[in-house]
Amino acid sequence: MSTIMRGYEEEMKKPIRVWSQDRKRRYGVVANSFKDVIEKGAAKLGMDDTSSLTVVLEEDGTVVDDAYWETLAPDTKLIFLAADEAWHPSPLSVPSNLLFVSDEIDGPIGDEERAVNLLKSLEQNPASVALLSLSDLEVIKDANLSSLELPKQTSDSSLQLQELCIEFYVKKKKEAEAMELVDLLKEHLKGNDA
């Protein structure tokens, strides 16, 4: 093989992430063709029968074939599916900045402390307010931030975040009440049909 061809083949290699259907087993492989990624990925995942294997994009389940392979960016995440497996969207995970991690011994914390911890997380990513549960929003809504000794800048941003949380709380509460009403109507209509 000529030096030019060898160099060209080396350039064509790209790193790819191969995942199992349940997303628990994840490996990185470097492949220079679709056939190569199937062979290497199947070997890493312990899948013996590559003839019935389907390869899909992790993010949306798009089936990848030899032609589509050429368009994939390096580090693309692919899921390898056996004949009896189907792609499912990844379960919504809570961003790590919303999880309160502490070295303190586990124990009940008060609502005020819980509200402060949630607000600290929201300061890093205010958009994550949409992921908070109704009970978390209620804790923030009911917190008396003015009674806490916070630096002025932190206090101001916390009050603004509290206002945002109150808006989301009201919206989510109305949605929950509307869903309860829909459920009651469904029950009522089922009773009339019987």
N, C-alpha and C positions, 0 to 999 in steps of 0.2 A: 504494500500500500504506500502510495506516495506521501511525502511529508505534507503536501497541500491538502490531500484528502483526509489524512489523519487529523490535521488541524481543523478542517471543516467539521469533521465528525465530532471532535471535542467541543466545538462551539455549539453544536446542536444539542448537547446534553443539557438537561435542566433539572433542577431539584423539584420534586413533587412530594406532597404529603399524602400518604394513603391511610385511610381510616376504615375500621370495621363498621358494619351497619349500625351497631349500638354506640358508636363513637368512643368506645372504651379503649380500643387498641389503635395506636397511632404510630406510624413509622414514616421516616423520610427516606426516599430513594432518589437516585440520580439516573435518569433514563434518557436515551437518545431517540426513542420511537415509542409509539403507542404499544406495540407488541412488547417492547422492553419493559415499560412501566407495568403492564399486566403481569408479565412473568415475575418481575422483582416484587411487586406489591402482593401478588398472590402467595409467593414464597414467604414473605414477611408475616402475612396474616394467617398462614397455615391453610390456605385454600388450595386443595389438590386439583379440582376440576375447573380449569380455566375456560372450557368450551361453553359453559352455561353462565359465565360470569358477566355481570353488567357493571359498568363503571359510570358513576354519576358525579356531578359537582355537589360538594357538601352543602353549599349555600342554598341551592334551589332545586336540586334533583335533576338537572338537565343531563340527559344521557350524552356521554362522551364517546365518540368513535374516532377512527384513524384520521379523518379529515379535520375534525374539531380539535384534536390533539395539538395540531400545529398552531392553533390560536391561543393556547393556554399560556398564561404567564407563569414564570417561576414561582414556586411555593404555593401553587394552587392546591386546594384540599379536595381530594377525590375519595368517594366512598365506594368500596368494592362490595357488590351485592351478589350473593349466591342465588341460584334459581328460585328458591322459596322465600327470598327476602325482598322487601320493598323499602324505598326511601321514605323517610318521615322527616319533617322539619325538626330542627334542634329544639329541645324544650327551652322556653324562655328562662334564662338564668338571671339572677339578680346581680347587678354589677358589684364588684368587690368593694367599691367605695361606699356602698350602702350597708355593708355588713360591719357591725361594730365589733372590733376585736380588742380584747383587753387582757392583760396579764393578771388581773385581779381574780380572786377566787369567785367562782360563780355564785350568784345569789340574787335575790330580787333587787331590782333597782327601781327607784321612784319614777313617777311619770315625768317630773321636772328634768331629772338626769337623762332619762330616755329621750325626751324632747331635745335637749341640748346635743346629745350624741347624734340624733337624726339630722339636726340642723347643721352640725359640723360636716356631716357627710354631704348634705345638700350644697354647702358652700363650695365644695370641690366640683360638683356637677349638678347645677340647679335643674337641668332637664330631667333628672331622675326622679323628680317629684311625681311624675306621672306613674311611676312604678310602685309608689308607696301604697300600702293597704289602707282601707278606710279607718282602721283602728289606729294606725300610725299617724295618719293625718289628724285624727281627733285628738291624740295626745299632744301634737304640736299646736293645734288650734286652742286647746284649753290651757296650755302652759302660760304662766305668768312670768314672761321674760324680764319685765321691768324689776321684779324682785331679786333677780340674780345679779351678781356682781360680775358683769362682763365689760371688757374694754369698749369704749365708745364706738369704734369702727365695727367691732364684732357685733355689738348690740344693734347698731343700725342695720347691718346686713341681715342679722337674725330676725329683726322685726319685719324687714321686707320679705324674707323667705317665709315667715309665719303668715303674712298676708297672702302670699301665693298659695301656701298650703290650705288656708281657709277657703280660698276660691276653689281649689281642687276638691276639698272636702265637701263643699256645698254641691258641686257638680256630681261627684260620685254618690253622694247621699241621695240626690234626686234620681239618679240612674237606678240605684238599688231599690228605691221605693217604686219606680215605674216598673221594674222587673217583677216586684212582688205583686203589683196590680195585674200585670199580664198573667202571672201564675194563677191568681185568684179568678180571673176571667176564664182561663182555660178550664179550671176546676168546675166553675159554674156551668160552662157550656157542656162539659162532659156529663154533668148531672142532669142537664136538660135532655141530652141525647138518650139517656138510659130510661 
